[in-house]
Amino acid sequence: MKPVLFLGASGKLGRAMQRFWQVSPSETVAATWVLRGQERANDGPFDAVVALWGVTSGTEQELAMNSALAQRAVRIARDVGAQRVLHLSSAAVYSETDALMAEGDATEPTRPYGQAKCHMEAQLAALPTPPVSCALRLANVAGADSLFKGLSGDGEISIDQFENGAGPLRSYIAVPELAAVIEALVTCDVAAMPKVLNVAAPEPVDMGDIARAAGRSFAWIPAREGAVARHVLDTQRLQGLVTLPDNASDARHLVDSWRRYGGWT
């Protein structure tokens, strides 16, 4: 078992991950969960640090906290003897394009959140090693995006419809698969751990299919200005590190994971 320090225990994703491992205990990771401000109470040693904390909205100054938190995670890793750190980045670092997005592609974010995460990645890349940092360019986590927020309520849901009659096609990942990715990254040879990694199920999912899987009716609306029909991550690099189950891209699985481990309240 690898001793791993998880930062961000009280966040939405941290709580969901803890719920999952309570139901399906990890066979490879011995997790220690800490709240922000209580990191020094855990001296280690730890093999890895996983930073699940971050800022997803706010002013430019508030979003800049992503870089500060990432550097803080690296300092904590040095203090506890960890050789690697996983950080949460985002698919938002890419441009709003219909093309498949791979890790080697240019990062051209147009929105403040993506720009903040892009800046965080650049700062991490400039830090001396060890520890080695890996920025996880997360797809939509089932339960954490705007669609699932709508599914959580009882109001009417509207989904953009494009010329092909379909809704937005997006990369998603559910909590069990995210746990599998983390387990693979904290147990692989540190020299083989990538510096950046797209994290998503192998195939994208239509948002309309997710709403149907949740048993919710919705209204199609003409695709709004600036709406992108496809925002899909290339996961070839990820598939070389971990094999995800066949149903990882199934809309019903995403909804089931949200209901079991998320809640996101």
DOKEGU-796082 format. One line per 5 residues: number of its first residue (from 1); their letters; for each residue y, z, x of N, C-alpha, C, O. Coordinates in steps of 0.1 Angstrom, whole numbers, plus 2048, in hexadecimal, padded with zeros to 3 digits. Atoms other than C-alpha are relative to their C-alpha. Example, Ala and Ser with C-alpha at 12.3 -4.5 7.8 and 13.67 -1.06 7.14 Angstrom:
2
1> AS> 7F4:800:809:7D3:84E:87B:80C:800:809:80C:807:813 ~ 7F5:800:7F7:7F5:847:889:80B:808:7F8:816:809:7FD .
END
This chain:
265
1> MKPVL> 7F4:800:808:800:800:800:80C:800:809:80D:808:812 ~ 7F4:800:7F9:822:7F7:80D:80B:809:7FA:80E:807:7EE ~ 7F5:7F8:806:83D:811:808:80D:7F8:7FF:812:7F3:809 ~ 7F4:808:802:85B:800:7F9:80B:808:7F9:808:80F:7EF ~ 7F5:7F9:806:87D:80E:7F0:807:7F6:7F7:80C:7EC:7FC .
6> FLGAS> 7F9:809:80A:88C:7FF:7D0:80E:807:7FD:80F:812:7F9 ~ 7F2:7FC:803:8B2:802:7CC:804:7FA:7F2:801:7EE:7EF ~ 7FC:805:80D:8C0:7FF:7A9:7F7:804:7F5:7F4:7FC:7EC ~ 80A:7FC:80A:8A8:814:795:805:801:7F2:7FD:7FF:7E9 ~ 7FB:7FE:80D:8BF:819:778:805:7F3:7F9:808:7F2:7EE .
11> GKLGR> 7FB:80D:806:8C8:7F4:773:7F6:7FA:7F7:7EA:7FF:7F6 ~ 809:806:809:8B9:7DE:759:7F3:7FA:806:7E8:7FD:801 ~ 80B:805:7F9:8A2:7CC:771:7F7:80B:806:7EB:80A:806 ~ 808:7F5:7FA:898:7EC:783:7F8:807:7F5:7ED:80A:7F8 ~ 808:7F9:80B:88E:7FC:762:7F5:7F8:7FB:7EA:7FD:7F9 .
16> AMQRF> 80B:809:805:87A:7DE:757:7F5:800:80A:7E9:800:807 ~ 80A:800:7F5:868:7DD:779:7F8:80D:800:7EB:80C:801 ~ 807:7F4:800:85F:801:777:7F7:801:7F4:7EB:806:7F5 ~ 809:800:80C:851:7FD:753:7F4:7F8:803:7E9:7FC:7FF ~ 80B:809:7FD:83C:7E0:75F:7F5:807:809:7E9:807:806 .
21> WQVSP> 809:7FA:7F7:82D:7F3:77C:7FA:80D:7FB:7EF:811:800 ~ 807:7F4:807:826:812:766:7F4:7FB:7F8:7EA:802:7F8 ~ 80B:806:808:810:7FB:750:7F6:7FA:809:7EA:7FB:807 ~ 809:808:7F7:802:7E6:76D:803:804:80E:80A:7FD:815 ~ 7FC:7FB:7F3:804:7FB:78D:7FD:7F6:80B:7F2:7EF:80B .
26> SETVA> 802:809:7F4:808:7E7:7AD:7F5:804:809:7F4:810:80B ~ 80A:7FD:7F6:7EB:7E5:7C5:805:7FF:80E:7FE:802:817 ~ 7FB:802:7F3:801:7DD:7E2:80D:807:803:811:809:80F ~ 7F3:7FA:7FE:823:7EE:7DD:800:80E:7FB:7FD:811:7F0 ~ 7FD:7F3:804:82A:813:7DD:80F:802:7FF:816:803:809 .
31> ATWVL> 7F2:800:803:84C:814:7CD:807:80D:7FF:801:816:7F9 ~ 7F7:7F4:802:867:82E:7D1:80D:7FB:7FA:813:7F2:800 ~ 7F5:805:808:883:829:7B8:80C:80A:802:80A:816:800 ~ 7F5:7F7:7FE:8A6:837:7BF:80C:7FA:7F9:80E:7EE:7F7 ~ 7F4:803:807:8C7:838:7AD:80B:7FD:80B:80A:802:816 .
36> RGQER> 7F5:803:7F7:8E7:82B:7BD:807:80E:803:80A:816:7FB ~ 7FA:7F4:7FB:8F6:847:7D2:7F6:80A:804:7FA:815:80A ~ 80A:7F7:7FD:8D5:858:7D7:7F6:7FB:80B:7EC:800:80D ~ 809:807:7F7:8C7:841:7F2:7FC:809:80C:7F1:809:812 ~ 802:7F8:7F4:8CB:85B:80E:7F5:80B:7FE:7F1:811:808 .
41> ANDGP> 80A:7F6:803:8B2:872:7FD:7F2:7FB:804:7E8:802:803 ~ 80D:806:7FD:896:85A:808:801:7FB:80E:806:7F0:811 ~ 7FF:804:7F1:892:859:82E:7F5:7F6:804:7F7:7F1:80F ~ 80A:809:7FC:873:844:82F:7F5:806:808:7F4:812:808 ~ 7FD:80E:7FE:864:834:841:7FB:7F7:7F4:7F2:7FB:7ED .
46> FDAVV> 804:80A:80A:862:816:82A:7FE:7F2:807:805:7EF:811 ~ 802:80D:7FA:855:7F3:832:80A:7F6:7FB:80D:7ED:802 ~ 7F7:809:806:86E:7E2:81B:80A:807:7F7:807:812:7F2 ~ 7F6:7FC:80A:88D:7E7:806:802:7F4:7F6:804:7E9:7FB ~ 7FE:80A:80B:891:7D4:7E5:80D:805:7F9:80D:80F:7F2 .
51> ALWGV> 7F3:7FD:806:8B5:7D4:7D9:801:7F9:7F2:805:7ED:7F2 ~ 7FF:806:80D:8B5:7CE:7B3:80D:802:7FA:810:7FF:7EE ~ 7F3:7FE:806:8D9:7D8:7AF:809:7F4:802:806:7EB:80A ~ 7F7:80B:7FF:8F6:7C1:7AB:80A:800:7F5:809:808:7EB ~ 7F5:801:80A:915:7B7:796:7FF:7F2:7FB:800:7E9:802 .
56> TSGTE> 802:80D:807:911:79B:77D:80C:7FA:7FA:80D:7EF:7F6 ~ 7F4:805:806:933:799:76E:80C:809:804:80A:814:80A ~ 7F4:7F9:7FD:957:7A5:772:80A:7F8:808:809:7EC:808 ~ 7F6:807:7F9:975:79D:787:7FA:7FC:80E:7EF:7FF:811 ~ 805:805:7F3:973:78C:7A9:7FE:80C:809:7F4:80B:811 .
61> QELAM> 802:7F4:7F7:977:7AE:7BA:7F3:807:7FC:7EC:80C:805 ~ 80C:7F9:804:95B:7BD:7A5:7F3:7F8:804:7E9:7FD:808 ~ 80B:808:7FC:944:79F:7AC:7FD:800:80F:7F2:7FF:814 ~ 801:7FF:7F1:94B:7A3:7D1:7F7:80C:804:7F3:80D:810 ~ 809:7F5:7FD:937:7C3:7CF:7F2:7FC:803:7EB:804:809 .
66> NSALA> 80D:805:7FD:918:7AE:7D1:7FE:800:80F:7F3:803:814 ~ 801:801:7F1:91F:7A8:7F6:7FF:80E:806:7F8:811:80F ~ 800:7F2:7FB:927:7CD:7FC:7F3:807:7FD:7EE:80E:806 ~ 80D:7FA:804:907:7D8:7EA:7F5:7FA:809:7EC:802:80D ~ 80A:806:7F8:8F2:7BF:7FE:801:806:80E:7F6:809:814 .
71> QRAVR> 7FF:7FA:7F3:900:7CC:81F:7FC:80F:800:7F6:814:80A ~ 804:7F2:801:8FA:7F0:814:7F1:801:800:7EB:809:806 ~ 80E:800:800:8D6:7E7:80D:7FA:7FE:80E:7F0:804:811 ~ 805:802:7F2:8D2:7DA:830:802:80C:809:7F9:810:811 ~ 7FE:7F3:7F8:8E1:7FA:83F:7F5:80A:7FC:7F0:811:804 .
76> IARDV> 80A:7F6:804:8C9:80F:82A:7F2:7FC:806:7EB:804:80A ~ 80C:805:7FA:8AC:7F9:836:7FF:805:80F:7F4:809:813 ~ 801:7FC:7F2:8B5:800:85A:7FE:810:801:7F7:814:80A ~ 801:7F1:800:8B8:826:852:7F1:804:7FD:7ED:80E:803 ~ 80D:7FC:804:895:827:843:7F5:7F8:807:7E9:7FA:804 .
81> GAQRV> 80A:807:7F8:884:810:85C:7FA:7F4:7FA:7F0:7EF:7FF ~ 806:80B:806:87E:7F3:845:803:7F3:808:80E:7F1:80D ~ 7FE:80C:7F8:879:7D1:855:805:7F4:7F7:809:7EA:7FC ~ 7FB:80B:809:883:7BC:836:807:806:7F4:805:811:7F0 ~ 7F8:7FD:80C:89B:7BD:818:800:7F4:7F7:802:7E9:7FB .
86> LHLSS> 7FF:80B:80A:899:7A9:7F8:80D:803:7F8:80F:80E:7F4 ~ 7F4:7FF:807:8BA:7A3:7E7:800:7F6:7F4:7FA:7EC:7F5 ~ 7FF:809:80B:8C1:794:7C5:80C:7F7:801:818:7FB:800 ~ 7F6:80A:802:8D4:774:7C6:7FE:7F9:7F3:7F9:800:7EA ~ 801:806:80D:8D5:75B:7AA:800:7F0:801:805:7EB:80B .
91> AAVYS> 800:80E:801:8CF:737:7A0:80F:7FB:7FE:811:7EF:800 ~ 7F2:804:802:8F5:737:799:806:7FC:80D:812:7F7:80D ~ 7FA:804:7F4:8FB:730:7BE:800:7F1:801:807:7EB:809 ~ 800:80E:800:8F2:70C:7B7:80B:7FA:7F7:811:801:7EF ~ 7F6:807:809:909:6F2:7A6:7F9:7FF:7F3:7ED:800:7F1 .
96> ETDAL> 805:803:80E:906:6EB:781:7FB:7F2:7FF:803:7E9:7FA ~ 805:80D:800:8F0:6CD:785:7F3:7FF:7F9:7EC:809:7F7 ~ 80D:802:806:8D2:6BE:773:7F5:7FE:80A:7E9:7FE:806 ~ 80A:803:7F6:8C0:6B8:794:7F8:80C:803:7FE:817:802 ~ 808:7F5:7FB:8A4:6CE:7A0:806:806:80C:80A:7FF:815 .
101> MAEGD> 7F8:7F9:7F6:8B3:6E8:7B7:7F6:807:80A:7EF:810:806 ~ 808:7FA:7F5:8A1:6F1:7D8:808:808:809:815:807:80A ~ 7F9:7F6:7F7:8AA:70C:7F1:809:7F9:80A:813:7FE:80F ~ 7F8:807:7F6:8B7:6F2:80A:80B:7F8:7FB:813:7F3:803 ~ 7F5:808:806:8CF:6E2:7F2:80D:808:802:80D:814:804 .
106> ATEPT> 7F3:7FA:7FE:8F4:6E9:7F5:803:809:7F4:7FF:807:7E9 ~ 7FC:7F6:80A:901:707:7E3:80F:7FE:7FC:818:7FF:805 ~ 7F2:804:804:920:6FD:7CF:803:807:7F2:805:800:7E8 ~ 7FE:7F9:80D:925:718:7B4:80E:7FD:7FB:818:7FD:803 ~ 7F2:802:806:942:712:79C:805:80C:7F9:811:80D:7F5 .
111> RPYGQ> 7FC:7F4:808:942:734:78B:801:80C:80A:7FA:80C:814 ~ 7FE:7F5:7F7:94D:755:79A:7F3:808:804:7F2:80C:80F ~ 80C:7F8:7FC:92B:766:798:7F8:7F8:80A:7F3:7FF:814 ~ 807:807:7F6:91A:74A:7AB:807:800:80D:800:800:817 ~ 7F9:800:7F4:935:749:7C4:7FF:80E:807:7FE:80E:814 .
116> AKCHM> 802:7F2:7FA:931:76F:7CA:7F3:801:806:7F1:807:811 ~ 80D:800:7FA:90C:76B:7CF:7FF:7F7:80C:7F8:7FB:816 ~ 800:809:7F5:911:74E:7E6:807:807:80C:802:806:818 ~ 7FA:7F9:7F5:929:763:7FB:7F7:80B:805:7F7:80D:811 ~ 809:7F6:7FC:910:77F:7FB:7F5:7FA:809:7F2:800:814 .
121> EAQLA> 80A:806:7F8:8F5:768:809:805:7FC:80E:7FF:7FE:818 ~ 7FB:804:7F3:90C:75B:824:802:80C:809:800:80C:815 ~ 7FE:7F3:7F8:914:77F:82F:7F3:805:805:7F2:80A:811 ~ 80D:7FB:7FC:8F0:788:830:7FA:7F8:80C:7F4:7FD:815 ~ 805:809:7F6:8E7:76A:845:807:803:80E:801:7FF:818 .
126> ALPTP> 7F9:7FD:7F4:901:775:85F:7FC:80E:806:800:811:812 ~ 804:7F3:7FB:8F2:798:863:7F5:800:80B:7EC:7F7:80A ~ 80B:7FF:7F6:8DD:7A1:882:7F3:805:7F9:7F3:80C:7EF ~ 80D:7FB:805:8B8:7A7:87D:7F9:809:80B:7FD:807:817 ~ 805:7FD:80E:8A3:7BC:877:80A:809:7F9:813:80E:800 .
131> PVSCA> 80A:806:809:8A2:7C1:85A:803:7F1:7FD:80E:7ED:7FE ~ 7FE:80D:805:89C:79E:84E:803:800:7F1:7FC:807:7E9 ~ 7FC:800:80E:8AC:796:82D:7FB:7F3:7F9:7FB:7E8:7FF ~ 804:80B:808:89F:77F:811:808:801:7F3:808:80B:7EC ~ 7F8:801:80C:8B7:774:7F5:7F8:7F9:7F5:7F4:7ED:7F7 .
136> LRLAN> 808:806:80B:8A4:76E:7D5:809:7FA:7F6:811:800:7EF ~ 7F7:807:80A:8B5:753:7C1:7F9:800:7F3:7F1:7F6:7EF ~ 807:7FE:80D:8A9:75F:79F:804:7F6:7F6:810:7F3:7F4 ~ 7FE:807:80D:8A5:749:781:804:80A:7F6:806:816:7F8 ~ 7FE:7F6:80B:8AC:758:75F:7F4:809:7FF:7E9:804:7FF .
141> VAGAD> 80A:7F7:802:898:777:75C:7FE:802:7F1:808:805:7EA ~ 803:7FF:80E:887:779:73A:805:80D:7FA:800:818:7FE ~ 7FA:7F4:805:89C:792:727:80E:802:804:816:80A:7FE ~ 7F3:7FC:7FA:8BB:792:73C:80B:7F6:7FF:816:7F8:803 ~ 7F6:80A:802:8CD:772:733:806:800:7F2:803:808:7EA .
146> SLFKG> 7F9:800:80C:8E4:769:717:7F7:7FD:7F4:7F9:802:7E9 ~ 809:803:80B:8C8:75A:701:7F9:80D:7FB:7F8:80F:7EF ~ 808:7F4:804:8B3:77A:702:80A:80B:7FA:806:813:7F2 ~ 7F6:7F7:806:8D3:78E:6FB:802:7FD:7F1:802:806:7E9 ~ 7FF:804:80E:8D6:77A:6DB:7F4:804:7F8:7F4:808:7ED .
151> LSGDG> 80D:7FD:806:8B1:77F:6D3:7FF:80F:7FD:7F8:813:7F4 ~ 800:7F1:802:8B7:7A5:6D6:807:804:7F4:804:80F:7EE ~ 7F8:7FC:80C:8CF:7A5:6B9:7FB:7FA:7F4:7F0:7F4:7F4 ~ 804:806:80D:8CD:79A:695:80A:7F5:7FB:809:7F1:7F0 ~ 7F6:80A:803:8EA:781:696:7FA:7F2:801:7EF:7F0:807 .
156> EISID> 805:80E:7FE:8E7:75B:694:801:7FC:80E:80A:7FF:816 ~ 801:805:7F2:8DD:74A:6B4:803:7F1:7FF:7FE:7EA:7F7 ~ 7FD:80E:7FF:8EC:729:6BE:7FB:7FB:80E:7FD:802:818 ~ 805:806:7F3:8DC:712:6D9:805:7F2:801:805:7EA:7F7 ~ 7FB:80E:7FE:8EB:6F3:6E8:7F5:7F6:7FF:7E9:7F9:803 .
161> QFENG> 809:80B:801:8D9:6D3:6DF:805:7F4:807:811:7F0:805 ~ 7FC:80B:7F8:8DA:6B6:6F6:7FC:7F2:7FA:7F5:7F3:7F0 ~ 802:80D:806:8D7:690:6F0:7F1:7FE:7FE:7ED:7F6:7F5 ~ 80E:802:802:8B1:692:6F4:7FA:809:7F5:7EE:808:7F2 ~ 805:7F8:80B:8AF:6AA:6D7:7FB:80E:804:7F7:816:7FB .
166> AGPLR> 805:7F3:7FB:8A5:6C8:6ED:80B:809:804:817:805:804 ~ 7F6:7F6:7FC:8B6:6E7:6F7:801:801:810:7FA:7F9:816 ~ 7FE:7FE:7F2:8C0:6F3:71A:7F2:803:807:7EB:80C:802 ~ 80C:7FE:7F8:8A3:6F1:733:803:809:80C:80C:805:814 ~ 7FC:7F7:7F6:8A4:70F:74A:7F4:806:807:7E9:807:801 .
171> SYIAV> 80B:7F9:7F9:88F:720:765:801:80F:7FC:80C:815:7FB ~ 801:7F2:804:883:743:75A:7F5:806:809:7ED:800:80F ~ 80B:7F8:7FA:86E:75E:769:7FF:80D:7F8:809:813:7F4 ~ 803:7F3:807:85E:77C:757:7FE:80B:80A:7FB:809:816 ~ 801:7F4:7F7:85C:79F:765:7F3:801:807:7F3:804:813 .
176> PELAA> 80C:7FF:7F8:837:79E:76E:7FF:7F6:80C:7FB:7FA:816 ~ 800:80A:7F5:83C:77E:783:80A:804:80A:808:802:816 ~ 7F6:7FB:7F6:85B:78D:793:7FA:80B:809:7FC:80B:815 ~ 807:7F5:7F8:846:7AB:79D:7F6:7FA:80A:7F5:7FF:815 ~ 809:806:7F7:82C:794:7AC:807:7F9:80C:802:7FA:817 .
181> VIEAL> 7F8:806:7F5:847:782:7C0:804:80B:80A:803:809:816 ~ 7FC:7F5:7F7:854:7A3:7CE:7F5:805:808:7F6:807:814 ~ 80C:7FC:7F9:831:7AE:7D7:7FD:7F7:80B:7F9:7FB:816 ~ 803:80A:7F5:82B:78E:7EA:80A:801:80B:806:800:817 ~ 7F5:800:7F5:84C:790:7FD:800:80D:808:803:80C:814 .
186> VTCDV> 800:7F4:7F8:848:7B4:808:7F3:802:807:7F2:80B:810 ~ 80D:7FF:7F9:824:7AF:814:7FD:7F5:809:7F4:7F6:811 ~ 803:80C:7F7:826:78D:825:805:803:80E:80C:80D:810 ~ 7FB:7FF:7F2:82C:789:84A:80F:7FF:800:814:7F5:7FA ~ 7F1:800:800:851:791:84F:805:7F3:806:810:7EE:802 .
191> AAMPK> 7FB:80D:7FA:854:772:865:7FF:7F4:7F7:806:7EA:7F9 ~ 801:80A:809:849:75D:848:808:801:7F4:809:7F8:7EB ~ 7F8:7FE:80C:861:76B:82F:80C:7F7:800:813:7F8:80A ~ 7F4:809:800:87C:752:825:80D:807:7FF:80D:813:7FA ~ 7F3:7F9:801:8A0:75A:828:806:7FE:7F2:80E:807:7ED .
196> VLNVA> 7FC:801:80E:8A7:74C:805:7F4:7FA:7F9:7EC:7F3:7FE ~ 80B:804:808:88E:746:7E9:803:7FE:7F2:808:808:7EB ~ 7FE:801:80E:890:737:7C7:7F4:807:7F9:7E9:806:7FD ~ 80A:7F8:807:87E:74E:7AF:800:7FC:7F1:809:800:7EA ~ 801:805:80E:872:73F:78E:7F2:7FC:7FD:7EA:7FA:807 .
201> APEPV> 80D:806:804:853:735:77B:800:7F2:803:80A:7EB:804 ~ 801:80E:7FB:846:713:785:807:7F5:7F7:80D:7EC:7FD ~ 7FB:80A:809:852:700:766:80C:806:7F8:80C:812:7F4 ~ 7F5:7FB:808:873:703:753:7FC:801:7F2:7F2:7FC:7ED ~ 803:7FD:80E:875:70E:72F:80C:7FC:7F7:817:7FF:7FB .
206> DMGDI> 7F6:803:809:889:701:712:804:80C:7F8:7FC:814:7F3 ~ 7FB:7F4:807:89F:71C:703:7FC:800:7F1:7FA:80B:7EC ~ 805:801:80E:896:710:6E0:7F2:805:7FF:7EF:80C:7F5 ~ 80D:7FB:800:872:717:6E8:7FF:80F:801:7F6:815:7FB ~ 800:7F2:7FF:87A:73A:6F2:804:807:7F3:7FD:811:7EF .
211> ARAAG> 7FC:7FB:80D:88C:741:6D2:7F5:7FF:7F6:7F3:808:7EE ~ 80B:802:809:86F:733:6BE:7F5:80A:803:7EF:810:7FA ~ 80B:7F7:7FC:856:748:6D2:804:80E:7FC:7FB:817:7F9 ~ 7FB:7F3:804:86B:767:6C9:800:801:7F1:803:80C:7EB ~ 800:800:80F:868:75D:6A4:80E:800:7FA:810:805:7EF .
216> RSFAW> 7F2:800:805:88E:758:6A1:804:7F2:7FC:802:7E9:803 ~ 7FA:80D:803:89F:73C:68F:80D:7FF:807:813:809:80C ~ 7F4:803:7F9:8BD:72C:69F:807:7F4:7FB:800:7EB:7F5 ~ 7F8:80C:804:8D8:712:69A:802:7F7:80C:807:7FC:816 ~ 7FD:80A:7F6:8DA:6F3:6AF:80F:7FD:7FF:814:7FC:7F4 .
221> IPARE> 7F2:805:7FF:8FE:6EB:6BA:801:7F5:80A:7FA:7F6:814 ~ 7FE:80B:7F6:90A:6CC:6CC:803:807:80E:80B:810:80F ~ 7FE:7FB:7F3:909:6D3:6F1:80F:802:804:816:7F8:803 ~ 7F2:7FE:7FD:92A:6E3:6FB:804:7FA:80D:7FC:7F7:816 ~ 7FA:806:7F3:941:6D5:716:7FC:809:80C:7FD:815:80C .
226> GAVAR> 804:7F9:7F4:933:6DE:738:7F2:805:7FF:7ED:80A:80A ~ 80E:7FB:801:910:6E7:72B:7F7:7F6:808:7F9:7EA:808 ~ 80A:807:7F7:8F4:6DC:742:7F3:800:7F9:7ED:80A:7F6 ~ 80D:801:807:8D4:6CF:733:7F5:806:808:7EC:80C:802 ~ 80A:7FA:7F7:8BF:6D9:751:806:808:80B:810:804:811 .
231> HVLDT> 7FC:7F8:7F5:8C4:6F5:76A:7F3:806:806:7EF:811:802 ~ 80E:7FE:7FD:8A2:6F6:77C:7FF:802:80F:804:7FA:817 ~ 802:7FD:7F2:897:706:79D:7F3:7F9:805:7E9:7F9:7FE ~ 80C:805:7F9:87F:6F5:7B5:7F9:80D:805:7FF:815:80D ~ 807:7F4:7FC:864:70F:7BB:7F4:7FD:80A:7EB:805:80B .
236> QRLQG> 80A:803:7F7:84F:6FE:7D5:7FE:80B:80B:7F3:80E:80F ~ 800:7F6:7F5:858:718:7F0:7F9:80D:7FA:7F1:813:801 ~ 806:7F4:806:84F:734:7D8:7F1:7FF:7FE:7E9:808:801 ~ 80E:802:803:82E:725:7CF:7F7:800:80D:7EB:802:80C ~ 807:7FE:7F3:825:725:7F4:7FD:80F:804:7F6:812:80D .
241> LVTLP> 801:7F2:7FD:828:74B:7F4:7F8:808:7F5:7F2:811:7F9 ~ 806:7F9:80B:81A:756:7D2:7FC:7F6:7F5:803:7ED:7F2 ~ 805:808:80C:805:747:7B6:803:807:7F4:7FD:812:7F1 ~ 7FD:7FA:80D:813:74F:794:7F6:7FB:7F6:7F1:7F0:7F7 ~ 80A:804:80A:7FD:74E:775:804:7F4:7F8:810:7F0:7F8 .
246> DNASD> 7FD:80C:807:7FA:72F:760:80A:801:7F5:811:7F8:7F1 ~ 7F7:7FE:80C:80D:73E:743:80E:805:804:816:809:7FB ~ 7F3:7FB:7FB:82B:748:759:80C:7F9:7FA:817:7FE:7F8 ~ 7F5:808:805:840:72C:74A:7FF:7FF:7F0:806:7F7:7EA ~ 802:800:80E:834:732:726:80B:808:7F9:80D:813:7FC .
251> ARHLV> 7F6:7F9:808:850:73B:70D:7FB:80D:7FA:802:817:7F9 ~ 806:7F4:807:839:754:6FB:7FE:80B:80B:800:817:808 ~ 801:7F6:7F6:832:765:71C:80D:806:804:80E:812:806 ~ 7F3:7FB:7FD:857:768:724:805:80A:7F5:80A:815:7F8 ~ 7FC:7F7:80B:85D:778:702:7F8:80D:800:7FD:817:7FE .
256> DSWRR> 809:7F4:7FF:83F:78F:705:805:80A:80B:805:816:809 ~ 7FC:7F8:7F5:84B:79B:727:80D:808:7FD:80E:813:800 ~ 7F3:7FA:804:86E:7A2:719:7FD:80C:7F7:803:816:7F8 ~ 803:7F6:809:860:7B6:6FD:7F9:80C:806:7FB:817:802 ~ 808:7F5:7FA:848:7CA:712:808:808:80A:807:814:80B .
261> YGGWT> 7FA:7F9:7F4:85D:7D2:731:80F:800:800:815:808:807 ~ 7F1:800:7FF:881:7C9:72A:806:809:7F6:808:815:7F9 ~ 7F8:7F8:809:893:7D4:70C:80F:7FE:803:817:7FC:7FB ~ 7F3:802:7FA:8B2:7D1:722:80B:807:7F8:816:801:7F7 ~ 7F5:7F8:807:8C5:7EB:70E:806:80A:809:80F:811:806 .
END
